[in-house]
Amino acid sequence: MSAQGDCEFLVQRARELVQQDLWAAKAWLITARSLYPADFNIQYEMYTIERNAERTATAGRLLYDMFVNFPDQPVVWREISIITSALRNDSQDKQTQFLRSLFETLPGRVQCEMLLKVTEQCFNTLERSEMLLLLLRRFPETVVQHGVGLGEALLEAETIEEQESPVNCFRKLFVCDVLPLIINNHDVRLPANLLYKYLNKAAEFYINYVTRSTQIENQHQGAQETSDLMSPSKRSSQKYIIEGLTEKSSQIVDPWERLFKILNVVGMRCEWQMDKGRRSYGDILHRMKDLCRYMNNFDNEAHAKYKNQVVYSTMLVFFKNAFQYVNSIQPSLFQGPNAPSQVPLVLLEDISNVYGDIEIDRNKHIHKKRKLAEGREKTMSSDDEDCSAKGRNRHIVINKAELTNSIEVLESFKLARESWELLYSLEFLDKEFTRICLAWKTDTWLWLRIFLTDMIIYQGQYKKAIASLHHLAALQGSLPQPQITGQGTLEHQRALIQLATCHFALGEYRLTCEKVLDLMCYMVLPIQDGGKSQDEPSKIKPKFRKGSDLKLLPCTSKAVMPYCLHLMLACFKLRAFTDSRDDMALGHVIVLLQQEWPRGENLFLKAVNKICQQGNFQYENFFNYVTNIDMLEEFAYLRTQEGGKIHLELLPNQGMLIKVLEVLREDSKRCSFWISITSVIWCIETCLINNRVLWNPV
């Protein structure tokens, strides 16, 4: 029998004995190896037996022997490839853990050499990068030789693969895994321009990762479940899988924290003017403002260095706080469909002073005819609306019950505004920031457009705000259909109400009313709380100058509908109380004043006073819409001798009085007026009785 045949016989005999007598099988193989030490099959069979028995130390020694003595055997490299795959695998099953332990038994030099050899045999860019990354993590001394090359290879692969989004597997590996190893290794020498390039790539990735829309996630993931995201300060444990990576590899803990750490490391390596210790975003922004004051005093090299410091530091403060603001007022943009619902907020002009500056004692009604003269002396002026408030330091009113972290949200809005203003305060900052925004395509970021629109409204630049809202509508139209129920309708409502408030601030009252009426198509009549008055929030008096404030209003029918009525009231009021006569506008004002009666008593008395000055009043829809008993009493009083015998052209509701008018035939308008008053009161009484029966059945 030949030597080859002898080896095969011995191996076959050992295989037959494995199940019956393991020790006998091992004895056969030990004998075979003693006789034929250069035979690979004997060595591999010994390794297979120990591996299947999960004897880590023995299997590791045998694998090491095969790696040293038989480096060209494909079977060896297949086995090593299986082990290295286990090292990269997130699984915690028993077999994977055994393979990891087996690898740990190998000498460090052998581990390093194995990983390098396996990397060389990888033709897939992503797999090769993961293997090389495994090498860099286990052997930091290899970062100097392979770190920058791996980073550039990943960025090149991203370009070659034509990735549409910066949130892709290549950028993730570079930014989250490779870049920290490179910049934190002081033996790696990097020029400043390369550091800025890497910082730019990292910032683009992290910002897009944190602010990615759930709509886009659903589009890419198909039927994959999307869970809710965490708060802006702890955007971690996100069940979002980046294509090409595992779920575990796709999750990033505290992305903002990671980004600012990269900023700090790059700043130290580029010799920026850094402050020791951890500083708040407000401190960073204040520091950048101080640095800008002295920029012109630096030479060219220092000027370029500090320009980059100001741009990147301020830019990251801006994006962080702008995101935090938008995430607080419209969290549905960033949350999955299973996330707990939170009412979105919309920034609007505060017109809560639409009823005037004079407070009313709720316990004393001055609308009665015996107090009419006294009330007329206290009427308000017609220029009580100040819609021209622009610029800085406007107060934003928020109900803390609607936004528990209102102080933090307003601070984020303030920091984002100030950062934006700083970035556009100097030409060289403006130019660099604009270049970055163009490269990142920030004009397609829906969440950022929402913030910019609110900022422009805050600044009082209403024409720009209207243009921004149209841009926002175009962005919404270009996105996939929303997966969250009502999301598209919600965003359309936000746009309509903000368009209305902008047109109102510009004095374009017709357009204001058009937008309000368009918005009414989406409104659902709110259910009134039996024991609460609608005007309770009005008891809180603003501390700042009226007319210049803004408010964050819940985007719900219950909150938006009264605001729309206030908006229409403000529009008609400005027309009704001018020197020229406009009975239609005055009538509309009277109708709208019923909504929160008696808050508008003083304004109603002003309307009555204007009617008295005119001597007559014509409003054909009076009895169709006016049902307030106090108002009806005042108009009844105006027809009397004591009230001035004012001539009132108030045609009655034809449906209500058709039988009466058939008898009267318009022979007596005076009688028609009193019949109309009586009929309306009768209808009110009937409704009250019906409601009482409904709520208190016998």
Protein Blocks (a to p, Z undefined) as FASTA:
>chain_A
ZZklmmmmmmmmmmmmmmmmmmlmmmmmmmmmmmmmmbmklmmmmmmmmmmnopaklmmm
mmmmmmmmmmmbmklmmmmmmmmmmmmpcbfcfklmmmmmmmmmpcfklmmmmmmmmmmm
pmbfklmmmmmmmmmmmmmmlmmmmmmmmmmmmmmmmmmnopabfbdfklmmmmmmmmmm
mmmmmkbccdfklmmmmmmmmmmmmmmmmmpcfklmmmmnomaccdddddfklcghiacd
dehiafklmpcghkllmmmmmmmmmmmmnopacdedjddfklmmmmmmmmmmmmmmpcfk
lmmmmmmmmmmmmmmmmmmmmmmmmmmmmmmlmpcfkbccdddddddddfklmnojbdcd
fkbcckbmklmmmmmmmcccfklbcckbgcehiacdddfklomklmmmmmmmmmmmmmmm
mmmmpmklmmmmmmmmmmnopmlmmklmmmmmmmmmmnopaklmmmmmmmmmmmmmmpcc
dfbghklmmmmmmmmmmmmmmmmmnopaklmmmmmmmmmmmpccddddfkbcfklmmmpc
cfbdehiaccddddbfklmmmmmmmmmmmmmmmmmmmmbdcfklmmmmmmmmmmmccklm
mmmmmmmmmmmmnopacdfklmmmmmcfklmmmmmmmmpmknoppacdddddfklmmmmm
mmnnomamklmmmmmmmmmmmmmmmmmmmmmmmmmcZZ
